[in-house]
Structure formats: C-alpha cells, structure tokens
C-alpha cells in the first residue's frame, strides 16, 4: 500500500455514501448496517497508484474543484507537481474560448467531484483532454477517463489522496527517490 492502512481509515477515504451507481459498485467492499457503502481499500490504493503514474506523464495539470473542502489541497497539489488550480467556480470557456482572459490549455484535467465539476469535464471532453476524477459511490463517471474511488467529500480524505498522488507523481518523474524525500506534510493538503 502507498500509505499505512490506518492512515486511509483515519482520513475516512473508505467511507462512501448511501446511494451507489452501478459503475461504482465494483469498488465497494461492503454496505454497513446504516446503509453507507465502504470502499475496498486495496482497490482504492491500486487506482491511486495508476492515476499518479498516468498524471506524472503530464506537466500541465489543471486541478479543479468547486468544493471548499478541496481548495487548500488543490493549491498544495499544483505547487508540488506543477500546473494550475481552479478552486471554486469554474468559468465557462476556460478551456474552450481562446479570447477569454482566463483561457488555459491543460494536458490533463484532474477534478475532485465529477458531479459538481461537470462544466470543466464538458469542456475537457470537447478539447479531447483526458480527465481523472475522485469519485464517490454516488458519482457517475460518464465522461471521466480514469476514476479514483474514494470519499470525495471529507477534507481529510481529499487532502490525504492529493498528498499521496503528488508524492507518487514526483517519484515517477524521478524528482523524489523515496517516500521520505517528499517533505510536505499531509496537513498542508487539507486537515
């Protein structure tokens, strides 16, 4: 595993929602008595590793989230791996309108929640930009190229996964040789 299992559990990465889309069922380990789905941590860990390897091939990553709980993590993430973060509202035309002052041409789009970040995904699809997304059990990853199954609502779970992905991207790029060389703390990505 990329981090100790207890770190995933403490951050709540494994906690899903009560509703579950057919696609996301494959990542669910069990449904608790209270109806909440619980993700299979082994699958979550594997998907994070693959996503990090994929993202490491791109220098121009655009990280987007309307969720307030992800804004701190997005900033720390792009500071480490390069690219640009758009926390808060994603302005229509950011990827598709060259005359828009905030126009940006990313190599890959990384979103925290495909449901609330759908405008960014629509524009990325039009521009043929690959999309990687953090998906909870209720998400329908229709236009997402690669989905990371996880709790995308909690500040701690988003922060931990962003921290892991940033570390793994830098390791894949050869900028960091081992885990201990990655200096930022998880708390810098969201607490």
N, C-alpha and C positions, 0 to 999 in steps of 0.2 A: 504494500500500500504506500501511497505517496506521503501520507502522514499517519500517525498512530490512529487506530480506530476510535479511541476515546475522544480525539480532537474533533472528528466528524460528529460524534454523538453529542458532545458538549455544545458545539455550534448549532446543532439541530439540522444539519444538512440532510438527514434521512427522513425528516417529517414531511409528509405530503399533505394533501387536502382530503376532504370527504368525497369530492367528485373526482372521477378519473376517466380520461378519454381512452378509447380503445388502443391507440398507439402507445400511450404511457404505461399501460398495464404490464407490458413486458419487463419494466424496470421495478415493479412493485414486489417486495418480498412477502408482505402480508398486510392485512387490514386489521387494525386494532379493534377492540370491543366498542370503543367510542366512535368508530367509523372512519378514523383517519388512516390513510394509506401510509405504509412505511417503505421507503426505497431500499433496494438491495445495495448495501454499501460497496460490495465487490464490483458490481456493475457501474455504480456511480464513479468509483475510483478509476476503473478502466476507461470510462468515457472522458473523464477529466484529462487523463494522460494522452489519449488520442487527440482531443481538442487542442491541448497545449502543443503537441507535435505539429498539428496542422497550422495553428496560428503562428508558430515560430518561423514558418516559411515566408511570412509577410512582414514587411517593415512598417507599412502604412495601415495600422489597425484603427478602425473607428469603433469606439465603445460607447454605447447609447443606453440610457435608462431614464424613464420618467419617474421612477420610484425614488423618493427621497432617501430611503434606506440604502441606496446604492451609490449615491453621489460621491461620498468620501472615498469609497473603494475604487470607483472608476478613475478618479484623479490619481490615486496612488498607482493604479494598474498601468495607465498610459505613461506615467512618469518613469516607471521601470522599463517598460517594453517599447516605448515609442508610440507614435500615433496621436490620436486626438480623442478626447472625451466630450460627449454632449450629455451632461446631466440635465434633468428637467425636460422642458418641452422641446421636441424635435421639430424644427420649422420645415414645412413642406417646401420642396425644391432644393433642399440642402445637397442632395446627390444628383438631381436631375436638371436643375436650372443654372447654367453657367453664368448668367447675368446676376444671380442672387449674391449679395455680398458675403454670405456665409457658405458659399458653394465649396464642396470638398469632394475629392475623388479618392476614396479609400480602396485598398486592395482587398480588404475583408471587413465585414461588419460583425460586431460582437454585441448582442443585446442581452439584457438581464431578464426581460419578460416579453415573449412574443405577442402576448395579448395587448399590453399597453404600449408597446413599441412597434405597433403594426405599420405606422407610416414609414418608418425607417426601413422596415423589411420590404414593403411595397416598392420603394424607390430603389433599394439594392437589387431587387429582382429585375426591375426594368433595366438597370445598368449592368446586369449579369455579374454582380458582386456576390461572392459566397457569404452565407450567413451562418454564424454559430450562435446558439442561444441557450440560456439556462432555462430549463422547462420544468415546471411543477406538474403534478398529476392532472390538473385541470386544463393544461395548455394543449392546444392543437398545433403541432409544429408543421403545418401545411407547407409553408414556403421557406422553412428552415432547412439548411443543408446538413447541419450536424447539431444534435440536441444533447445537452448535458442534463440528465435527470437529477433534480435536487430541489430543495426548499429555496425558491427564489423570492421569498417574502421577508425572511429574517435578516437583519443587519449583520449578525454574526456569521450566518451560513454564507451569505453573499461575499462578505469580506474574506472568510477563510478560503473559499474556492477561487476568488480573484488572486489571492496571495499565492496559492498553490500553482495556478496557471502561470502567473508572472514568473515564479521561480523556475518552473519547468520550461517555459519559453527561453529564458536566459541560459538554462543548461543545454537545451537543444541547439541554441545558437553558438554555444561554446564561450559565452561571456562569463559563465559561472561554472566551475568544475564540479563542485559538490554542494549538497544542501546547506552545509554550514557556512559556505561563502556568500550565501544570499542574506544580506544584512537587514533589510526592512522587517519590521515586526508585523504580525498578523493584526495587531491593534491599529496600525496605520491604515489598514484597508477597510476598517469598519468594526466597531465594537458595540 
